Amino acid sequence: MTYAYLRASSDPFSLEQQRETIRQYCQRNAIAIDQWVEEPFNPHQHGHKQALAALLQQLQQRDTLFSCEITNFSDSIHSFLDMLRLCLQKEVRINTILDGYQLDNAFQTRSLQTIFSFISGLTRQFSVRCTKEGLAEARAKGKTLGRPRGSRTCRVK
């Protein structure tokens, strides 16, 4: 089957723009979309993509997943890598139209996955390093870190 994944943003026209971009691409390449999956915009749920999670469970071997941009799938490299790994295991092809990525079990995709993993690791290392340096700097200035002693956010009875 062929799926199209649309991720809404704060722009009310973004879903229709994505749908039209995918529709035009598929029309030029004689591809039929079997199912359109929309992720509704929710500013309070950063990173939680329930429609995408359900779609990933539904995908079968040799299915194709279209999206306008690779960033529609995730807000972080780490979660994107998890999604890519699952799709590669299921032999699902991912096509992003505006980015021009065609990710499948090919060598290039495996190489790209290795590069993304490397970048993800570097990002994590930089984040840890910056956090440690920031905490050390705050301590050096005499700032008390952490929750005030004796305070609790939740009392257990």
Residue pairs with C-beta under 8 A, 6 or more apart in sequence:
1 34
1 35
1 60
1 63
1 64
2 31
2 32
2 33
2 34
2 35
2 63
2 64
2 66
3 33
3 34
3 35
3 36
3 37
3 55
3 59
3 63
3 64
3 65
3 66
4 19
4 22
4 33
4 35
4 36
4 37
4 65
4 66
4 67
5 37
5 39
5 51
5 52
5 55
5 65
5 66
5 67
5 72
5 73
6 15
6 18
6 19
6 22
6 36
6 37
6 38
6 39
6 67
6 68
6 72
7 18
7 38
7 39
7 49
7 52
7 67
7 72
7 73
8 14
8 15
8 38
8 39
8 40
8 41
9 41
10 41
10 43
15 38
17 68
18 67
18 68
18 72
19 36
21 68
21 97
21 98
22 33
22 66
22 67
22 68
22 97
23 33
25 31
25 66
25 97
26 32
26 33
26 66
31 64
33 66
37 51
37 52
37 54
37 55
38 51
39 49
39 50
39 51
39 52
39 72
40 51
42 48
46 75
47 75
47 76
47 79
49 73
49 74
52 73
52 83
55 65
56 83
56 86
56 87
59 65
59 87
59 90
59 92
60 90
60 92
61 90
61 91
61 92
62 91
62 92
62 93
63 90
63 92
63 93
64 92
64 93
64 94
64 95
65 87
65 92
65 93
65 94
65 95
66 95
66 96
66 97
67 73
67 94
67 95
67 96
67 97
68 96
68 97
68 98
69 96
69 97
69 98
69 99
70 80
70 96
70 99
70 101
72 96
73 80
73 83
74 80
74 83
76 120
77 116
77 119
77 120
77 123
78 120
78 124
80 116
81 113
81 116
81 117
81 120
84 94
84 103
84 109
84 113
84 116
85 113
87 93
87 94
87 103
88 103
88 104
88 105
88 109
88 110
88 113
91 104
91 105
92 104
93 102
93 103
93 104
94 101
94 102
94 103
94 104
95 101
95 102
95 103
103 109
103 112
135 145
138 145
139 145
